[in-house]
């Protein structure tokens, strides 16, 4: 019997640390978003952009780590096989990064670029934060499902096992 648990445990612990980094970055972003903007638009945009860069960087680290060889999504796939949940998690990585980078582009002043108000930035950032939290929940569910199958699957959990 091949025991995937130690490798998966390391990968899922790393994912948990990455999720904590993303949550920390989100908290910083939410703090900057809550600051008064109307009379301080330039400073507000700069601080919000800087906080958003940290969110994007955290997301990039998490995506690479989760999807690369040895990453927790790969470890989960070993146990669960290909599933809609895994496909959704991978797809969400790309979508979250796209949304975060688009929001960052809105904050950059470009003469012919898209214009967005601070209220619009706040609204999009709230949707991004909500999507990130939903994504983290999906990944936590996948890890727990894989853990349950791995522990109960090949040695018996009482369902036809030893």
C-alpha positions in Angstrom: 0.0 0.0 0.0 1.3 3.4 -0.9 0.9 6.0 1.9 0.2 9.4 0.5 -0.6 10.9 3.8 2.8 12.5 4.8 3.3 14.1 1.4 -0.3 15.3 1.3 -0.1 16.5 4.9 2.9 18.6 4.0 1.2 20.0 0.8 -2.0 20.8 2.7 -0.1 22.5 5.5 1.8 24.6 3.0 -1.6 25.5 1.3 -2.9 26.5 4.7 0.1 28.8 5.2 -0.5 30.3 1.8 -4.2 30.8 2.6 -3.2 32.6 5.7 -0.9 34.9 3.7 -3.8 35.6 1.3 -6.2 36.3 4.2 -3.6 38.7 5.7 -3.2 40.5 2.4 -7.0 40.7 2.1 -7.3 42.2 5.6 -4.7 44.8 4.6 -6.6 45.5 1.4 -9.9 45.8 3.2 -8.3 48.3 5.7 -7.1 50.5 2.8 -10.5 50.2 1.1 -12.3 51.4 4.3 -10.1 54.5 4.5 -11.7 57.8 3.5 -11.3 58.3 -0.3 -13.2 61.3 -1.5 -10.8 64.0 -0.5 -7.7 61.8 -0.8 -8.2 59.9 -4.0 -4.5 59.9 -5.1 -3.2 58.6 -1.7 -6.1 56.2 -1.4 -5.5 54.7 -4.9 -1.8 54.3 -4.1 -2.4 52.5 -0.8 -5.1 50.4 -2.3 -2.9 49.5 -5.2 0.0 48.6 -3.0 -2.3 46.3 -0.9 -3.8 44.7 -4.0 -0.3 43.9 -5.3 0.3 41.9 -2.1 -2.9 40.0 -2.7 -1.9 39.3 -6.3 1.6 38.2 -5.2 0.1 35.9 -2.5 -2.3 34.4 -5.1 0.5 33.8 -7.6 2.6 32.0 -4.9 -0.5 29.9 -3.9 -1.4 29.0 -7.5 2.1 27.9 -8.4 2.5 25.9 -5.3 -0.9 24.2 -5.4 -0.7 23.3 -9.1 2.9 22.3 -9.5 4.3 18.8 -8.9 4.0 17.9 -5.3 1.4 20.7 -4.7 -1.7 19.9 -2.7 -4.0 19.9 -5.7 -1.8 17.2 -7.3 -1.8 15.3 -4.0 -5.6 15.5 -3.8 -5.9 14.4 -7.4 -3.9 11.3 -6.6 -6.5 10.3 -4.0 -9.7 11.6 -5.6 -8.8 11.3 -9.3 -10.0 14.1 -11.6 -13.1 15.8 -10.3 -15.2 18.8 -10.9 -14.0 20.2 -7.6 -10.4 20.0 -8.7 -11.2 21.5 -12.1 -13.1 24.3 -10.4 -10.2 25.0 -8.0 -7.7 25.3 -10.9 -10.1 27.4 -12.9 -10.7 29.7 -9.9 -7.0 30.3 -9.5 -6.9 31.8 -13.0 -10.1 33.7 -12.5 -9.1 35.2 -9.2 -5.8 36.3 -10.6 -7.5 37.8 -13.7 -10.0 39.7 -11.5 -7.3 41.0 -9.1 -5.0 42.1 -12.0 -8.0 43.9 -13.7 -8.8 45.7 -10.5 -5.1 46.7 -10.2 -5.2 48.0 -13.8 -8.2 50.2 -12.9 -6.3 51.8 -10.1 -3.4 52.8 -12.4 -4.0 56.2 -14.0 -3.9 55.8 -17.8 -5.0 58.5 -20.1 -7.1 56.2 -22.3 -7.6 53.5 -19.7 -10.9 52.5 -18.1 -12.2 54.8 -15.4 -13.6 53.5 -12.1 -14.7 55.3 -9.0 -13.5 54.5 -5.5 -17.0 53.1 -4.9 -16.5 50.8 -7.9 -13.1 49.7 -6.7 -14.6 48.9 -3.3 -17.4 46.9 -4.9 -15.1 44.9 -7.1 -12.7 44.3 -4.2 -15.5 43.0 -2.0 -16.5 40.6 -4.8 -12.8 39.5 -5.1 -12.6 39.0 -1.3 -15.8 36.9 -1.3 -14.6 34.8 -4.2 -11.2 34.2 -2.5 -12.9 33.0 0.7 -15.2 30.7 -1.4 -12.2 29.4 -3.1 -10.4 28.7 0.1 -13.5 26.8 1.4 -13.5 24.7 -1.8 -9.9 23.8 -1.3 -10.4 22.9 2.3 -13.3 20.7 1.3 -11.1 18.9 -1.3 -8.4 18.3 1.3 -10.8 16.9 3.8 -12.5 14.7 1.1 -9.1 13.4 0.1 -8.0 12.8 3.7 -11.2 10.9 4.4 -10.7 8.7 1.3 -7.0 8.1 1.9 -7.5 7.1 5.5 -10.6 5.1 5.0 -10.1 3.9 1.4 -7.3 1.3 1.4 -7.1 0.1 4.9 -10.6 0.1 5.8 -12.8 2.6 7.5 -15.3 0.0 8.4 -16.9 0.0 4.9 -15.7 -3.3 3.5 -12.2 -2.8 4.8 -10.2 -5.0 7.3 
